[in-house]
């Protein structure tokens, strides 16, 4: 018998409501070391970030699909 564990709100995209696949949220939930998240190597457009409701800013990450819909670009190697 398995135990149902609800998805924490931080794991959901605040725009579409689907899983955001945030590596940081996964690490917090599992206690495992955090892997680099997909967003660490991207610049997410202001248009995409503007779609995040004010009440969820800084609390929930947008998913790659929603970020891509508004335009993301790879960060230059530092």
CNS distance restraints for C-alpha pairs under 8 A (distance, minus, plus):
assign (resid   7 and name CA) (resid  11 and name CA) 6.61 0.50 0.50
assign (resid   7 and name CA) (resid  12 and name CA) 7.78 0.50 0.50
assign (resid   8 and name CA) (resid  12 and name CA) 7.41 0.50 0.50
assign (resid   9 and name CA) (resid  60 and name CA) 7.18 0.50 0.50
assign (resid  10 and name CA) (resid  25 and name CA) 6.69 0.50 0.50
assign (resid  10 and name CA) (resid  59 and name CA) 6.22 0.50 0.50
assign (resid  10 and name CA) (resid  60 and name CA) 4.66 0.50 0.50
assign (resid  10 and name CA) (resid  61 and name CA) 7.05 0.50 0.50
assign (resid  11 and name CA) (resid  19 and name CA) 5.74 0.50 0.50
assign (resid  11 and name CA) (resid  20 and name CA) 5.68 0.50 0.50
assign (resid  11 and name CA) (resid  21 and name CA) 6.71 0.50 0.50
assign (resid  11 and name CA) (resid  22 and name CA) 6.55 0.50 0.50
assign (resid  11 and name CA) (resid  25 and name CA) 6.15 0.50 0.50
assign (resid  11 and name CA) (resid  26 and name CA) 7.78 0.50 0.50
assign (resid  11 and name CA) (resid  60 and name CA) 6.91 0.50 0.50
assign (resid  11 and name CA) (resid  61 and name CA) 7.54 0.50 0.50
assign (resid  12 and name CA) (resid  17 and name CA) 5.36 0.50 0.50
assign (resid  12 and name CA) (resid  18 and name CA) 5.37 0.50 0.50
assign (resid  12 and name CA) (resid  19 and name CA) 4.53 0.50 0.50
assign (resid  12 and name CA) (resid  20 and name CA) 5.16 0.50 0.50
assign (resid  12 and name CA) (resid  21 and name CA) 7.98 0.50 0.50
assign (resid  12 and name CA) (resid  60 and name CA) 6.72 0.50 0.50
assign (resid  12 and name CA) (resid  61 and name CA) 7.32 0.50 0.50
assign (resid  12 and name CA) (resid  62 and name CA) 7.62 0.50 0.50
assign (resid  12 and name CA) (resid  63 and name CA) 7.87 0.50 0.50
assign (resid  13 and name CA) (resid  17 and name CA) 4.82 0.50 0.50
assign (resid  13 and name CA) (resid  18 and name CA) 5.49 0.50 0.50
assign (resid  13 and name CA) (resid  19 and name CA) 5.98 0.50 0.50
assign (resid  13 and name CA) (resid  20 and name CA) 4.96 0.50 0.50
assign (resid  13 and name CA) (resid  60 and name CA) 6.39 0.50 0.50
assign (resid  13 and name CA) (resid  61 and name CA) 5.81 0.50 0.50
assign (resid  13 and name CA) (resid  62 and name CA) 4.51 0.50 0.50
assign (resid  13 and name CA) (resid  63 and name CA) 5.40 0.50 0.50
assign (resid  14 and name CA) (resid  52 and name CA) 6.01 0.50 0.50
assign (resid  14 and name CA) (resid  53 and name CA) 7.14 0.50 0.50
assign (resid  14 and name CA) (resid  56 and name CA) 6.66 0.50 0.50
assign (resid  14 and name CA) (resid  60 and name CA) 6.17 0.50 0.50
assign (resid  14 and name CA) (resid  61 and name CA) 7.02 0.50 0.50
assign (resid  14 and name CA) (resid  62 and name CA) 6.10 0.50 0.50
assign (resid  15 and name CA) (resid  51 and name CA) 6.64 0.50 0.50
assign (resid  15 and name CA) (resid  52 and name CA) 5.99 0.50 0.50
assign (resid  15 and name CA) (resid  53 and name CA) 7.82 0.50 0.50
assign (resid  15 and name CA) (resid  62 and name CA) 6.67 0.50 0.50
assign (resid  15 and name CA) (resid  66 and name CA) 7.17 0.50 0.50
assign (resid  16 and name CA) (resid  66 and name CA) 7.35 0.50 0.50
assign (resid  18 and name CA) (resid  63 and name CA) 7.59 0.50 0.50
assign (resid  19 and name CA) (resid  63 and name CA) 6.97 0.50 0.50
assign (resid  20 and name CA) (resid  61 and name CA) 6.41 0.50 0.50
assign (resid  20 and name CA) (resid  62 and name CA) 5.87 0.50 0.50
assign (resid  20 and name CA) (resid  63 and name CA) 4.09 0.50 0.50
assign (resid  20 and name CA) (resid  64 and name CA) 7.07 0.50 0.50
assign (resid  21 and name CA) (resid  25 and name CA) 7.96 0.50 0.50
assign (resid  21 and name CA) (resid  26 and name CA) 7.60 0.50 0.50
assign (resid  21 and name CA) (resid  63 and name CA) 6.82 0.50 0.50
assign (resid  22 and name CA) (resid  26 and name CA) 6.37 0.50 0.50
assign (resid  22 and name CA) (resid  37 and name CA) 6.10 0.50 0.50
assign (resid  22 and name CA) (resid  38 and name CA) 7.72 0.50 0.50
assign (resid  22 and name CA) (resid  61 and name CA) 6.92 0.50 0.50
assign (resid  22 and name CA) (resid  63 and name CA) 7.86 0.50 0.50
assign (resid  23 and name CA) (resid  27 and name CA) 6.16 0.50 0.50
assign (resid  23 and name CA) (resid  34 and name CA) 6.08 0.50 0.50
assign (resid  23 and name CA) (resid  35 and name CA) 5.90 0.50 0.50
assign (resid  23 and name CA) (resid  36 and name CA) 6.53 0.50 0.50
assign (resid  23 and name CA) (resid  37 and name CA) 4.89 0.50 0.50
assign (resid  23 and name CA) (resid  38 and name CA) 7.89 0.50 0.50
assign (resid  24 and name CA) (resid  28 and name CA) 6.30 0.50 0.50
assign (resid  24 and name CA) (resid  34 and name CA) 5.68 0.50 0.50
assign (resid  24 and name CA) (resid  35 and name CA) 7.40 0.50 0.50
assign (resid  24 and name CA) (resid  37 and name CA) 7.00 0.50 0.50
assign (resid  25 and name CA) (resid  29 and name CA) 6.15 0.50 0.50
assign (resid  26 and name CA) (resid  30 and name CA) 6.06 0.50 0.50
assign (resid  26 and name CA) (resid  34 and name CA) 7.50 0.50 0.50
assign (resid  27 and name CA) (resid  31 and name CA) 5.38 0.50 0.50
assign (resid  27 and name CA) (resid  32 and name CA) 5.07 0.50 0.50
assign (resid  27 and name CA) (resid  33 and name CA) 5.78 0.50 0.50
assign (resid  27 and name CA) (resid  34 and name CA) 4.89 0.50 0.50
assign (resid  27 and name CA) (resid  35 and name CA) 7.74 0.50 0.50
assign (resid  28 and name CA) (resid  32 and name CA) 7.35 0.50 0.50
assign (resid  28 and name CA) (resid  34 and name CA) 7.96 0.50 0.50
assign (resid  36 and name CA) (resid  40 and name CA) 6.63 0.50 0.50
assign (resid  37 and name CA) (resid  41 and name CA) 7.94 0.50 0.50
assign (resid  38 and name CA) (resid  42 and name CA) 7.25 0.50 0.50
assign (resid  38 and name CA) (resid  64 and name CA) 7.70 0.50 0.50
assign (resid  39 and name CA) (resid  43 and name CA) 7.44 0.50 0.50
assign (resid  39 and name CA) (resid  44 and name CA) 7.78 0.50 0.50
assign (resid  39 and name CA) (resid  64 and name CA) 7.67 0.50 0.50
assign (resid  41 and name CA) (resid  74 and name CA) 5.81 0.50 0.50
assign (resid  41 and name CA) (resid  75 and name CA) 5.41 0.50 0.50
assign (resid  42 and name CA) (resid  72 and name CA) 6.26 0.50 0.50
assign (resid  42 and name CA) (resid  73 and name CA) 5.50 0.50 0.50
assign (resid  42 and name CA) (resid  74 and name CA) 4.38 0.50 0.50
assign (resid  42 and name CA) (resid  75 and name CA) 5.14 0.50 0.50
assign (resid  43 and name CA) (resid  72 and name CA) 5.50 0.50 0.50
assign (resid  43 and name CA) (resid  73 and name CA) 5.21 0.50 0.50
assign (resid  43 and name CA) (resid  74 and name CA) 6.04 0.50 0.50
assign (resid  43 and name CA) (resid  75 and name CA) 5.93 0.50 0.50
assign (resid  44 and name CA) (resid  48 and name CA) 6.75 0.50 0.50
assign (resid  44 and name CA) (resid  49 and name CA) 7.19 0.50 0.50
assign (resid  44 and name CA) (resid  67 and name CA) 6.22 0.50 0.50
assign (resid  44 and name CA) (resid  71 and name CA) 6.80 0.50 0.50
assign (resid  44 and name CA) (resid  72 and name CA) 4.73 0.50 0.50
assign (resid  44 and name CA) (resid  73 and name CA) 6.87 0.50 0.50
assign (resid  45 and name CA) (resid  49 and name CA) 6.51 0.50 0.50
assign (resid  45 and name CA) (resid  67 and name CA) 7.41 0.50 0.50
assign (resid  45 and name CA) (resid  70 and name CA) 6.57 0.50 0.50
assign (resid  45 and name CA) (resid  71 and name CA) 5.84 0.50 0.50
assign (resid  45 and name CA) (resid  72 and name CA) 5.86 0.50 0.50
assign (resid  46 and name CA) (resid  50 and name CA) 5.95 0.50 0.50
assign (resid  47 and name CA) (resid  51 and name CA) 6.79 0.50 0.50
assign (resid  47 and name CA) (resid  70 and name CA) 6.21 0.50 0.50
assign (resid  48 and name CA) (resid  52 and name CA) 7.47 0.50 0.50
assign (resid  48 and name CA) (resid  66 and name CA) 7.12 0.50 0.50
assign (resid  48 and name CA) (resid  67 and name CA) 5.64 0.50 0.50
assign (resid  48 and name CA) (resid  69 and name CA) 7.79 0.50 0.50
assign (resid  48 and name CA) (resid  70 and name CA) 5.24 0.50 0.50
assign (resid  48 and name CA) (resid  71 and name CA) 7.45 0.50 0.50
assign (resid  49 and name CA) (resid  67 and name CA) 7.96 0.50 0.50
assign (resid  52 and name CA) (resid  56 and name CA) 6.60 0.50 0.50
assign (resid  52 and name CA) (resid  57 and name CA) 6.23 0.50 0.50
assign (resid  52 and name CA) (resid  62 and name CA) 7.72 0.50 0.50
assign (resid  53 and name CA) (resid  57 and name CA) 6.49 0.50 0.50
assign (resid  56 and name CA) (resid  60 and name CA) 5.84 0.50 0.50
assign (resid  62 and name CA) (resid  66 and name CA) 6.50 0.50 0.50
assign (resid  62 and name CA) (resid  67 and name CA) 6.56 0.50 0.50
assign (resid  63 and name CA) (resid  67 and name CA) 6.23 0.50 0.50
assign (resid  64 and name CA) (resid  68 and name CA) 5.85 0.50 0.50
assign (resid  65 and name CA) (resid  69 and name CA) 6.18 0.50 0.50
assign (resid  66 and name CA) (resid  70 and name CA) 6.85 0.50 0.50
assign (resid  67 and name CA) (resid  71 and name CA) 6.21 0.50 0.50
assign (resid  67 and name CA) (resid  72 and name CA) 6.19 0.50 0.50
assign (resid  68 and name CA) (resid  72 and name CA) 5.40 0.50 0.50
